[in-house]
Amino acid sequence: MPFKILIVEDEELYADQLEMLVDKLGYEHLATLDNSQDALNCLKKDRPDLILMDVHIRGEYDGIELASLIQKDFPIPIIFITSLQDDLTFSRASRTNPLNFLVKPFNQLQLQRTIELTVKKLSNISETEPTSNSTIKKEDEIWENDFFFKSHFFIKTRQRLEKVATNQVLFLEADGHYCQIHIKEKKFLVRISMLELSKRLPEDLFLQTHRSFMINMEKVDSVDLQDSVIIIGEKQVPLSKRNRAMVLEKLNWI
């Protein structure tokens, strides 16, 4: 799933600029809205990964007030865009912890660099060499900030950021200093150890079954006690003697 960006801008010229650049950079343009109420309604239906928001917008709330409301329910990163350069506006905006602050008028290069640097900051992108194994995409894992990693994360595949929901993950498999992330009909090799990766995942969802394996408990179909394996779809994950009792307890075995 590509990186989704919501634009909240009431000046048509700037809105058009933002739309064109988002498309050019290969991100998904979720919507362009010019007022606070439409923005709030949009967030109830779909969640962007980044919001480009003008400080001065139409509606009951200005951009800064809207950002404060959004952050209470949806910790979505925001880039503020404004023609105002006074200290009061900057001080108000800074209280909402925006990732960046872009002052109008700006040129396309400034806008492009701001968006790209912000996405990199969110995703901690670093390039890696492609693997020779065609079934695995060997990439650095791309995590969003701490507000987001429990629900989803991003993996860089070529020039795209592929969104993976945490609840899509079937299981993790340690591979030296790397970790294989298995989802349905696909797997990724990311440059992070399983131990480090496990610290970023919800404890109530993921469970270690073996020194080299961790499962999503919601994806378990059955447990073969004789062969000591856990069945997830067509996959078999080993269950070690050391972890057996704890795993059965967590799976509500009766």
Sequence and secondary structure as in RCSB ss.txt:
>XXXX:A:sequence
MPFKILIVEDEELYADQLEMLVDKLGYEHLATLDNSQDALNCLKKDRPDLILMDVHIRGEYDGIELASLIQKDFP
IPIIFITSLQDDLTFSRASRTNPLNFLVKPFNQLQLQRTIELTVKKLSNISETEPTSNSTIKKEDEIWENDFFFK
SHFFIKTRQRLEKVATNQVLFLEADGHYCQIHIKEKKFLVRISMLELSKRLPEDLFLQTHRSFMINMEKVDSVDL
QDSVIIIGEKQVPLSKRNRAMVLEKLNWI
>XXXX:A:secstr
   EEEEE   HHHHHHHHHHHHHTT EEEEEE BHHHHHHHHHH   SEEEEESS BSSS HHHHHHHHHHH  
  EEEEES   HHHHHHHHTT  SEEEESS  HHHHHHHHHHHHHHHHT       S TT EEE EE   TTTTT
TEEEEEETTEEEEEEGGG  EEEEETTEEEEEETTEEEEESS HHHHHTTS TTTEEEEETTEEEEGGG  EEET
TTTEEEETTEEEE  HHHHHHHHHHTT  
